[in-house]
Amino acid sequence: MTVPSVPFTPIVVADPAGVAGDLAAALPGYVHHVQSEPVIAAAQNLGARTVHLVVPDDGSDAPIDPPPQPSDAYRDAIRDAEQFPESVETVVLDGCYQPELADRLAVSGISVLGLPGRLGRERATAFAVTWYSAARTMPPREAFDEALAATGLHHLPDQLQPHWHDRDPAARAVFRGPADVEPTKVTVWYGTNRQPSDDADYYTAEPDDQLHLGRCVVHVPASVPVGRLRGRRSRRGTEPSSYQITEHETLDTLTLLREGLEAESVGRRSALVYIHGYKTRFKEAVTRAAQLHSDLKYPGTTAAFSWPSQGTANGYWADEEAVQHAERYLLQFLTQLHDDVHPERIDILAHSMGNRAMLRVAMRIADALPHSTDLRLGNVILAAADVGRRFFTTEAPAYPRISDTVTAYTGAADRALQASRIMHHVARAGLTPPLTLVDGITTIETTDLDLDLLGHSYYAQAREVLADINAVLYGRHDPQSRVGLAQAMDSPTGKPYWKFRP
């Protein structure tokens, strides 16, 4: 096969099956056969955009974890996708293709070409050569379609065909990985209407009649599973021990924050405000905000508004009273952030019961338009909203009036919202069924995800959700442009919504 002479980066092949020789004949000078050197190091040294992992064909569907007779050179590469250098865009799973593994790689920002073991060595190699040759002159996905047609393998049963998994281009920027050997220092600015405390908790669970400002420096540990707060939460509800608040300072104004943002480059002067939910103490709210900042690689600064939640499971009714009392102070905090700091935009991530305060603030801002306020929000993220469904559908249209984008994440597996529905005898906006759909709000249903714990913290514990939030924050507002989503239709209303692809 004649290969056009165009720029092409090296291909690293971990190959106990002798495939590299066939590839090298078709792509002279570009195939590097790795036997002893670790795949990750080889890819790093060569600046490779493609890593080709081969397992000898044994005619079976043997699972990949561990793969059949894998070499140590790429066992770790399969297991820890985040270790691949930034140059790697595509991984070929040749004879070791498993959809679950491919999806994991794709979520990490790497496209996957999967060649099932049962495809057979001859057909797999022929397809790979055709694909590599086509990829010299066209994008990898188009090259896949070209190779599928050219080899005639599209006529095979689906389980024997080659498969392509598109990467999420934003995902490589989202997640902390094992390369982070030192904890990340994150400064979290805060506003709270809790009463100050003289002890190590900084603030109590009692409401105050004024807004307090400050900042904390949090050490976010390296190599934490995405979205997880490392360590066990104590019975008092404090933050896990491996998250350390090493500095705390109360402030009278947000002048230091303004000066810090002014020193940043254009595009990194935004502010993300995290509004926590039920059963959250002050220090836990701050560490969660730091974790989100690190996981999302937020292009700006991150702040937390902490209302006086009791931080206990039996404090639900007290929390309901407290979040209502916090509404005016949340508005005051956002107004000060807007008027005194002048960020490029203010993004919001409201979780659970925190949505009650945020919705009423949105109503206030919308009612004040256009004469008495110029406060406008950027991207508003509503996660697992513990708000009555009827009230939400009536009042949530305020959000699109005051925001650039609004995205709501809902699901059926949330036990905290299930309990709230039982206690209130009213459906909750963040709980399905039924879906709560509002014009101008992109609704994403998370039911099909494998979510941890009680499902209530899925917004910070599911990789797919974090990747999607990252895409929104980085400007990919159209859900059709986000590869992890598929459109669905709500039959009772005829309105569209979105689901994560299985």
Residue, then its C-alpha position, 0 to 999 in steps of 0.5 A: m500500500t502506498v502511503p502519502s508523504v505527509p507529517f506523521t508522528p511516531i506510533v508506539v507498539a507494545d507487541p508480543a504478537g509480531v504485528a509491529g513488523d507488518l505495520a512498519a512495512a506499511l509505515p516505514g520510519y514511524v513504528h516503534h516496537v517496544q519490548s522492554e521500555p515502558v510504554i508510557a515512557a516511550a510515548q513520552n520520549l517520542g511524542a507519540r500520538t498513537v499507542h498500539l497495544v497488542v495481545p496475541d489472538d487466542g480466539s476468545d473473549a477473555p477479559i482485559d483486566p488482567p489481559p491474557q498474557p500481558s507484558d508488564a510494559y503496558r499492563d499499567a498503561i491499560r489500568d491507569a489511562e491518566q498516565f499517558p502523556e498529553s501527546v497521546e490522542t488514540v489507543v489501539l486495543d488490538g486483541c484486548y478490546q473491551p467496551e468498558l475499558a474503551d469507555r474508561l479511556a475515552v472519558s479520560g480524553i483518549s480516542v480508542l480503536g478497538l479490534p476484538g480478539r475474535l476478529g482474527r490476527e490477519r483481519a485485525t492487522a489488515f484493518a490496522v494498516t488500512w486505518y493508519s494509512a488513511a489517518r495520514t490524510m484525514p482525521p482518525r474517526e474518518a479514517f476509521d470509517e474509510a478503513l471499515a468500508a475498504t476492508g469490508l469488515h462492516h459486514l461482520p456481526d457487531q461483536l466481531q467488527p472493529h469499534w471506535h470510541d470518540r474521546d471527550p476533548a475536554a476530559r484530559a484537562v479535567f482530572r487529577g492523575p498519579a503524576d501529581v506527587e505533591p498536594t495541590k494548594v487551592t485558595v478558596w474564598y468564602g462568604t458565610n452567614r454562620q456565627p464565628s467560632d473560636d475553635a478549629d471549626y472557624y464557624t458554627a452551625e448557628p445563623d448570624d445576621q451578617l455576612h462574613l468574608g474570608r479565605c482558606v488555603v486547602h491542600v488537595p491530595a494527589s492521586v485521589p479518585v476523581g470526585r472523591l474526598r480522600g479519607r473517611r468523613s468523621r461522625r462530626g461531619t468534618e472534612p477528611s484528614s488528608y484534606q488540610i486547611t493550612e491557612h485561614e484568614t477573615l476579611d473585611t472586603l474582597t480587595l485581595l481577590r480583585e487584585g489576584l484576578e487582575a494579575e491573571s491573564v485574560g480567560r482566567r479571571s472568572a469566579l466559580v461559586y459553590i453552594h453546598g447542600y444539606k448536612t454540610r459543615f463549614k470546613e467540609a464546604v471549603t474542602r469540597a470547593a477546593q476539590l472541585h476547583s482541582d478536578l475541574k481545572y477551573p480557569g479562575t478562582t473558586a469560592a464557597f458560600s456556606w450557609p449554616s447547615q447543621g452537618t448532621a443527618n437529623g438536622y434536615w428540618a433545621d437546615e430547611e430554616a437555615v437555607q431560607h435565612a441565608e438567601r439575602y446573604l448569598l445575594q449580598f455575597l454575589t453582589q459584592l463579588h460582582d461589584d467589588v471584584h469584577p470577574e470576567r464572569i460568575d459561574i455557579l454550582a448549587h447542590s441539593m438544598g443549596n438550590r433553594a437559596m440560589l433559586r430565590v436569589a435568581m428570582r430577586i435578580a430577575d425581578a430587579l432587571p433591567h433597572s436596579t441591578d446589572l448582576r449577571l451570571g455565567n454558567v449555572i449548574l444545578a445538581a440534585a436540586d432539592v426544590g419542590r417540582r411545581f415551585f421550580t417549574t414556576e420560578a426557574p425561568a428566572y435563571p435563563r434571564i440572568s445567566d448565559t447557560v443553565t444546566a440541571y443534573t437529575g437522577a432517580a437513585d438519589r436517596a436523600l431526594q427520595a426521602s425529601r419527596i416522602m417528607h414533603h409529599v411533593a416531587r423534587a426538581g432533581l429527582t426522576p421520575p418525573l422529569t422536570l423540564v424548563d425552557g432555557i435549562t438543559t436537563i441531563e438525566t444521570t439515572d444510567l450512571d453507576l453512582d457511588l454512595l447514596g447517589h446524592s453526591y453524584y455531581a462530584q463523584a461520577r467522572e462523566v458528570l465532572a467531564d460534562i461540567n468541565a465542558v460547560l465551564y470551558g464554553r461547550h454549551d451546546p449539549q450536541s457537541r459533547v460526545g458523552l451525551a445523547q438526546a432523548m424525548d420526554s413523552p409526556t411533554g414532548k420536550p427534549y432532554w439529555k442522557f449520558r451514553p451507555 
